[in-house]
Amino acid sequence: MPTKLKAVLFDLDGTLIDSIGLIVDAMHHAFEAFTGEVPDDSAWMAGIGTPLYKQLALYARSPEELEMLRERYRAYQFVHHDEVIKEYPGTTAVLENLHARGLVMGIVTSKGNELAQRGIDITGLSKFLPVVIGADSVTRHKPEPEPVLLALEKLGVRANEALMVGDSPHDINSGNAAGVRTVGALWGPFTREQIAVAKPTYWLENIGEFPKLIDALTA
């Protein structure tokens, strides 16, 4: 018999909250007047789900440039974050449904902890998400398993009792490496083909379908 499902872990950006426009705009601001190589939007979006410093380090030519780019990015993000952040339609209803089933939930993100917490506070999702594992929580980030394993520890569940939902191959690789079943979310910026290389266990076209997947897994 399958192990009872007890927990669901979610990526944040591109999975629960729609912040992709802000991420791209912050990148444009960071690289404004930069004299080195500048990523195009598609190259930048391919790195969503990994820590900011790793994305910027691909283009910075020195530690000083890396710090400058990071400060410009974060400054723009902090100023504009609260006015543009919103949940994907139906997210609150889905989390309410999962909570009513007795499932515990948490966030596993490569975003900094402070801004991740602000995002779920502003959208009203924080009441369902007592555990937030962000970039400041671990030393080995997605696609490594460490952030998922830490979230499982904080929630008090085993890997075979949990799902990891994410819109990027980095999320899926992290969950798979930690031994949890994974769900490829197709409403974020990554295509099915981009996510498929990581081999998620299940797929969802939109977040509103999630309760049906839970029904199937618990039947």
C-alpha positions as CSV (number, residue, x, y, z in Angstrom):
1,M,0.0,0.0,0.0
2,P,1.3,3.5,-0.8
3,T,2.5,5.6,2.2
4,K,-0.1,8.2,3.4
5,L,0.4,11.7,2.0
6,K,1.0,14.1,4.8
7,A,2.8,17.1,3.4
8,V,3.1,19.3,0.3
9,L,6.0,21.5,-0.5
10,F,5.7,24.4,-2.9
11,D,8.2,26.5,-4.8
12,L,7.1,30.1,-4.6
13,D,7.8,32.3,-7.7
14,G,6.1,30.9,-10.8
15,T,4.2,28.3,-8.6
16,L,2.2,30.1,-6.0
17,I,2.8,33.7,-6.8
18,D,3.1,35.5,-10.1
19,S,6.3,37.5,-9.8
20,I,7.9,36.7,-13.1
21,G,7.4,40.2,-14.5
22,L,9.1,41.7,-11.4
23,I,12.0,39.3,-11.7
24,V,12.7,40.3,-15.3
25,D,12.2,44.0,-14.6
26,A,14.7,43.8,-11.7
27,M,17.2,42.1,-14.0
28,H,16.8,44.9,-16.5
29,H,17.5,47.4,-13.8
30,A,20.5,45.6,-12.4
31,F,22.2,45.4,-15.9
32,E,21.3,49.0,-16.9
33,A,24.5,50.6,-18.3
34,F,26.5,47.4,-17.5
35,T,29.4,47.2,-19.9
36,G,29.9,43.4,-19.8
37,E,27.7,40.6,-21.2
38,V,24.0,41.2,-20.5
39,P,21.6,38.3,-20.4
40,D,18.5,38.3,-22.6
41,D,15.1,37.6,-21.0
42,S,15.1,33.9,-21.9
43,A,18.5,33.3,-20.5
44,W,17.6,35.0,-17.3
45,M,14.3,33.2,-16.9
46,A,16.1,29.8,-17.4
47,G,17.8,30.5,-14.1
48,I,14.7,31.2,-12.2
49,G,14.6,28.7,-9.3
50,T,18.3,29.1,-8.5
51,P,19.8,31.7,-6.1
52,L,20.2,35.2,-7.4
53,Y,24.0,35.3,-6.8
54,K,24.5,32.2,-9.0
55,Q,22.6,33.8,-11.8
56,L,24.5,37.0,-11.6
57,A,27.9,35.3,-11.2
58,L,27.5,34.1,-14.8
59,Y,27.9,37.7,-15.9
60,A,29.9,39.6,-13.3
61,R,33.6,39.9,-14.0
62,S,34.7,40.4,-10.4
63,P,33.3,40.1,-6.9
64,E,32.8,43.8,-6.9
65,E,30.6,43.7,-10.0
66,L,28.7,40.8,-8.6
67,E,27.9,42.8,-5.5
68,M,26.9,45.8,-7.5
69,L,24.6,43.8,-9.7
70,R,23.0,42.1,-6.7
71,E,22.5,45.4,-4.9
72,R,20.8,47.0,-7.9
73,Y,18.6,44.0,-8.5
74,R,17.5,43.7,-4.8
75,A,17.0,47.5,-4.5
76,Y,14.5,47.5,-7.5
77,Q,12.8,44.3,-6.2
78,F,12.3,45.6,-2.7
79,V,10.8,48.9,-4.0
80,H,8.4,47.4,-6.4
81,H,7.7,44.0,-4.8
82,D,4.6,44.8,-2.7
83,E,2.7,46.6,-5.5
84,V,3.0,43.9,-8.1
85,I,3.0,40.6,-6.3
86,K,-0.1,38.5,-6.6
87,E,-1.1,34.9,-6.2
88,Y,-2.0,32.8,-9.2
89,P,-5.8,32.6,-9.5
90,G,-7.3,29.9,-7.3
91,T,-4.2,29.4,-5.1
92,T,-5.9,30.4,-1.9
93,A,-8.8,28.0,-2.5
94,V,-6.4,25.2,-3.2
95,L,-4.4,25.7,-0.1
96,E,-7.6,26.0,2.0
97,N,-8.6,22.6,0.5
98,L,-5.3,21.0,1.3
99,H,-5.3,22.4,4.8
100,A,-8.9,21.1,5.4
101,R,-7.6,17.6,4.5
102,G,-5.0,17.8,7.3
103,L,-2.0,18.2,5.0
104,V,0.9,20.3,6.3
105,M,2.6,22.7,3.8
106,G,5.7,24.7,3.3
107,I,7.7,26.8,0.9
108,V,11.0,25.7,-0.7
109,T,12.4,28.7,-2.7
110,S,15.7,30.1,-3.8
111,K,14.5,33.6,-3.0
112,G,15.8,35.3,0.1
113,N,13.9,34.4,3.2
114,E,12.7,38.0,4.0
115,L,11.2,38.6,0.6
116,A,9.7,35.1,0.4
117,Q,8.0,35.7,3.7
118,R,6.8,39.1,2.5
119,G,5.3,37.5,-0.6
120,I,3.2,35.0,1.3
121,D,2.2,37.6,3.9
122,I,1.0,40.1,1.2
123,T,-1.0,37.5,-0.6
124,G,-2.5,36.1,2.6
125,L,-1.0,32.6,2.0
126,S,1.2,32.6,5.0
127,K,-1.5,31.1,7.3
128,F,-1.2,27.9,5.3
129,L,2.6,27.9,5.1
130,P,4.3,27.7,8.5
131,V,7.6,26.6,7.1
132,V,9.6,28.8,4.6
133,I,13.0,27.5,3.4
134,G,14.7,30.2,1.4
135,A,18.1,30.9,0.1
136,D,19.3,32.0,3.6
137,S,18.2,28.7,5.1
138,V,20.7,26.4,3.4
139,T,24.2,26.4,1.9
140,R,23.4,24.0,-0.9
141,H,20.5,25.3,-2.9
142,K,18.2,23.8,-5.6
143,P,18.8,21.6,-7.6
144,E,20.5,20.0,-4.6
145,P,18.2,18.2,-2.1
146,E,19.2,20.1,1.0
147,P,16.4,22.7,1.0
148,V,13.7,20.0,0.5
149,L,15.2,17.8,3.2
150,L,15.2,20.7,5.6
151,A,11.6,21.5,4.9
152,L,10.7,17.9,5.6
153,E,12.5,18.0,8.9
154,K,10.8,21.2,9.9
155,L,7.4,19.8,9.1
156,G,8.1,16.5,10.8
157,V,7.4,14.2,7.8
158,R,9.4,11.7,5.8
159,A,10.3,12.0,2.1
160,N,7.8,9.3,1.0
161,E,5.0,11.2,2.8
162,A,5.4,14.4,0.8
163,L,5.0,16.0,-2.7
164,M,7.1,18.8,-4.1
165,V,5.4,21.2,-6.5
166,G,7.5,23.4,-8.8
167,D,7.5,25.2,-12.1
168,S,11.2,24.7,-12.9
169,P,13.5,21.8,-13.6
170,H,15.5,23.0,-10.6
171,D,12.5,22.4,-8.3
172,I,11.9,18.9,-9.7
173,N,15.5,17.9,-9.5
174,S,15.7,19.1,-5.9
175,G,12.6,17.1,-4.9
176,N,13.6,14.0,-6.8
177,A,17.1,14.1,-5.2
178,A,15.4,14.3,-1.7
179,G,13.3,11.3,-2.5
180,V,9.9,13.0,-2.6
181,R,7.3,12.7,-5.4
182,T,7.3,15.7,-7.6
183,V,4.7,17.7,-9.5
184,G,5.6,19.7,-12.6
185,A,3.6,23.0,-12.6
186,L,2.8,24.2,-16.1
187,W,1.4,27.7,-15.3
188,G,4.8,29.3,-14.6
189,P,7.4,30.5,-17.1
190,F,8.9,27.1,-17.9
191,T,7.6,25.0,-20.8
192,R,6.7,21.3,-20.4
193,E,9.8,20.5,-22.4
194,Q,12.0,22.4,-20.1
195,I,10.6,20.8,-17.0
196,A,10.4,17.3,-18.5
197,V,14.2,16.9,-18.5
198,A,13.9,16.6,-14.7
199,K,11.3,13.9,-14.9
200,P,8.5,15.0,-12.5
201,T,6.3,12.2,-11.1
202,Y,3.1,14.1,-12.0
203,W,1.9,17.1,-14.1
204,L,-0.6,19.8,-13.5
205,E,-1.9,22.2,-16.1
206,N,-3.1,24.7,-13.5
207,I,-3.1,24.9,-9.8
208,G,-6.9,24.5,-9.6
209,E,-6.4,20.8,-10.7
210,F,-4.4,20.0,-7.6
211,P,-7.2,18.8,-5.3
212,K,-8.1,16.2,-8.1
213,L,-4.5,14.9,-8.0
214,I,-4.7,14.6,-4.2
215,D,-8.0,12.7,-4.6
216,A,-6.3,10.3,-7.0
217,L,-3.3,9.8,-4.7
218,T,-5.5,9.2,-1.6
219,A,-8.2,7.1,-3.2
